[in-house]
Amino acid sequence: MAGAILIIRVEGSTRVWFVTGASRGFGLEIAREAPAEGDAVVASARNAEQVEAELAGTGRLR
């Protein structure tokens, strides 16, 4: 099942990415790369522990 991505940007502010299916595949890659561009990411998945494990080394997990 594919995830969904919604990007919101209010004029003059940081983009916020809402990513579902962030534990693997395309969703995981978006969750990894968007913060590198200075954007914020809200990531969701069926397995939160897997997302935490995948993103732990990025220094951007909150």
C-alpha positions in Angstrom: 0.0 0.0 0.0 1.4 3.4 -1.0 1.7 6.3 1.5 0.5 9.8 1.0 2.4 13.1 1.2 0.9 16.5 1.9 3.2 19.6 2.0 2.0 22.8 3.6 3.8 26.1 3.5 2.6 29.4 4.9 4.2 32.4 3.2 7.6 33.1 4.6 7.8 30.0 6.8 9.2 26.5 6.8 7.5 23.8 4.7 5.9 21.0 6.7 5.7 17.6 5.1 3.0 15.1 6.4 4.3 11.7 5.3 2.4 8.4 5.8 4.1 5.1 5.2 7.4 6.5 6.5 8.8 3.2 7.7 10.1 2.1 4.3 10.3 2.9 0.6 9.4 6.3 -0.8 7.9 7.6 2.4 11.1 6.8 4.4 13.3 8.5 1.8 11.1 11.7 2.0 11.3 11.6 5.8 15.1 11.4 5.6 15.7 14.0 2.9 13.2 16.8 3.6 14.8 17.9 6.9 18.1 18.2 5.1 16.5 21.0 3.1 15.5 22.8 6.3 11.9 21.5 6.2 9.9 19.9 9.0 8.5 16.4 8.7 5.6 14.7 10.5 6.0 11.0 9.7 3.6 8.3 10.4 3.6 4.5 9.9 2.1 1.3 11.2 5.3 0.6 13.1 6.6 3.6 14.9 9.5 1.7 16.3 10.8 1.0 12.8 10.5 4.7 11.8 12.4 5.7 15.0 15.1 3.1 14.2 15.5 4.2 10.6 15.7 7.9 11.5 17.6 7.7 14.8 21.0 8.4 13.1 19.8 11.6 11.4 19.8 13.8 14.5 16.4 15.1 13.5 14.1 12.8 15.3 11.8 14.4 17.9 
